[in-house]
Amino acid sequence: MWTVIYIAPTARVADMIQSKLTEEGFLIKCRPVNMSKQQFEILVPSGELEEVQEALNLILHP
């Protein structure tokens, strides 16, 4: 089961987060929320949620 961990405001931010989390070894999916708003959901497997949250916090707040 996949869980939304973050909603990125732009495709560029979504790509950056996806690539950094992938480099850390996590499985990541990215999908558009609403094509008119250009927001993107970052999804991770439910079992990795806590670990990914820690890594995401370091990415967003270095």
Backbone as CSV, one residue per row, in Angstrom:
resi,resn,N_x,N_y,N_z,CA_x,CA_y,CA_z,C_x,C_y,C_z
1,MET,0.840,-1.182,0.000,0.000,0.000,0.000,0.884,1.245,0.000
2,TRP,0.559,2.187,-0.845,1.325,3.429,-0.964,0.650,4.546,-0.173
3,THR,1.459,5.397,0.451,0.967,6.489,1.284,1.574,7.804,0.805
4,VAL,0.742,8.849,0.727,1.236,10.172,0.357,2.017,10.738,1.539
5,ILE,3.262,11.137,1.281,4.087,11.686,2.345,4.259,13.197,2.206
6,TYR,4.079,13.698,0.965,4.302,15.125,0.729,3.610,15.524,-0.562
7,ILE,3.145,16.765,-0.628,2.598,17.309,-1.868,3.516,18.444,-2.302
8,ALA,4.201,18.225,-3.404,5.158,19.204,-3.921,4.415,20.265,-4.738
9,PRO,4.804,21.526,-4.588,4.111,22.614,-5.287,4.423,22.699,-6.784
10,THR,5.544,22.107,-7.207,5.925,22.150,-8.623,6.556,20.823,-9.035
11,ALA,6.629,20.611,-10.339,7.264,19.398,-10.857,8.751,19.389,-10.501
12,ARG,9.372,20.551,-10.514,10.802,20.640,-10.205,11.091,20.196,-8.774
13,VAL,10.274,20.646,-7.834,10.440,20.247,-6.434,10.170,18.748,-6.282
14,ALA,9.155,18.254,-6.946,8.830,16.823,-6.884,9.985,15.982,-7.420
15,ASP,10.575,16.406,-8.528,11.709,15.673,-9.103,12.908,15.677,-8.162
16,MET,13.169,16.817,-7.535,14.302,16.926,-6.610,14.104,15.994,-5.414
17,ILE,12.917,16.007,-4.838,12.632,15.149,-3.684,12.701,13.680,-4.089
18,GLN,12.111,13.358,-5.228,12.123,11.971,-5.691,13.549,11.478,-5.911
19,SER,14.384,12.277,-6.536,15.753,11.827,-6.806,16.564,11.681,-5.525
20,LYS,16.396,12.604,-4.580,17.154,12.504,-3.324,16.711,11.310,-2.488
21,LEU,15.409,11.054,-2.435,14.927,9.901,-1.667,15.309,8.590,-2.350
22,THR,15.326,8.583,-3.673,15.751,7.395,-4.413,17.230,7.115,-4.154
23,GLU,18.042,8.181,-4.099,19.464,8.026,-3.781,19.661,7.401,-2.402
24,GLU,18.729,7.690,-1.487,18.793,7.124,-0.134,18.331,5.665,-0.119
25,GLY,17.807,5.174,-1.238,17.412,3.776,-1.337,15.937,3.503,-1.126
26,PHE,15.117,4.538,-1.145,13.681,4.361,-0.931,12.945,4.208,-2.254
27,LEU,11.843,3.450,-2.228,10.946,3.358,-3.372,10.023,4.572,-3.328
28,ILE,9.929,5.277,-4.425,9.141,6.509,-4.472,8.285,6.507,-5.730
29,LYS,7.047,6.976,-5.585,6.182,7.227,-6.739,5.815,8.705,-6.695
30,CYS,5.625,9.260,-7.868,5.243,10.655,-7.969,4.091,10.741,-8.958
31,ARG,3.008,11.436,-8.579,1.881,11.564,-9.504,1.238,12.944,-9.359
32,PRO,0.712,13.463,-10.444,0.073,14.788,-10.371,-1.209,14.734,-9.553
33,VAL,-1.435,15.792,-8.771,-2.653,15.883,-7.970,-3.773,16.427,-8.837
34,ASN,-3.482,17.546,-9.487,-4.468,18.230,-10.297,-3.710,18.956,-11.398
35,MET,-3.950,18.602,-12.617,-3.160,19.168,-13.713,-3.243,20.689,-13.781
36,SER,-4.343,21.274,-13.337,-4.463,22.735,-13.419,-3.602,23.432,-12.361
37,LYS,-3.335,22.771,-11.242,-2.532,23.379,-10.184,-1.060,22.981,-10.247
38,GLN,-0.743,21.941,-11.015,0.633,21.468,-11.147,1.253,21.020,-9.823
39,GLN,0.454,20.467,-8.933,0.978,19.906,-7.690,1.183,18.412,-7.881
40,PHE,2.168,17.855,-7.131,2.499,16.450,-7.281,2.573,15.765,-5.930
41,GLU,1.944,14.590,-5.836,2.020,13.784,-4.621,3.279,12.939,-4.659
42,ILE,3.972,12.882,-3.535,5.108,11.983,-3.364,4.584,10.831,-2.516
43,LEU,4.642,9.618,-3.064,4.119,8.443,-2.365,5.239,7.472,-2.025
44,VAL,5.092,6.815,-0.874,6.060,5.815,-0.428,5.301,4.597,0.098
45,PRO,5.950,3.431,0.119,5.296,2.257,0.716,5.010,2.514,2.204
46,SER,3.863,2.085,2.671,3.448,2.331,4.059,4.473,1.845,5.072
47,GLY,5.129,0.733,4.790,6.095,0.165,5.723,7.347,1.009,5.898
48,GLU,7.632,1.915,4.970,8.826,2.755,5.047,8.508,4.182,5.477
49,LEU,7.283,4.428,5.885,6.818,5.791,6.143,7.692,6.555,7.136
50,GLU,7.982,5.953,8.280,8.756,6.669,9.303,10.164,6.988,8.839
51,GLU,10.821,6.026,8.192,12.185,6.249,7.721,12.226,7.339,6.651
52,VAL,11.239,7.315,5.752,11.202,8.309,4.683,10.896,9.691,5.254
53,GLN,10.039,9.767,6.279,9.731,11.054,6.892,10.996,11.697,7.461
54,GLU,11.841,10.908,8.098,13.076,11.441,8.648,13.981,11.978,7.527
55,ALA,14.135,11.191,6.461,14.965,11.609,5.333,14.376,12.847,4.656
56,LEU,13.063,12.894,4.516,12.405,14.046,3.883,12.613,15.314,4.708
57,ASN,12.521,15.195,6.016,12.773,16.369,6.882,14.177,16.926,6.675
58,LEU,15.154,16.047,6.515,16.521,16.509,6.273,16.670,17.167,4.906
59,ILE,15.913,16.692,3.930,15.949,17.277,2.591,15.298,18.655,2.591
60,LEU,14.134,18.758,3.238,13.378,20.011,3.222,13.927,21.055,4.179
61,HIS,14.566,20.602,5.264,15.086,21.521,6.293,16.542,21.164,6.608
62,PRO,17.451,21.464,5.692,18.863,21.055,5.897,19.538,21.780,7.049
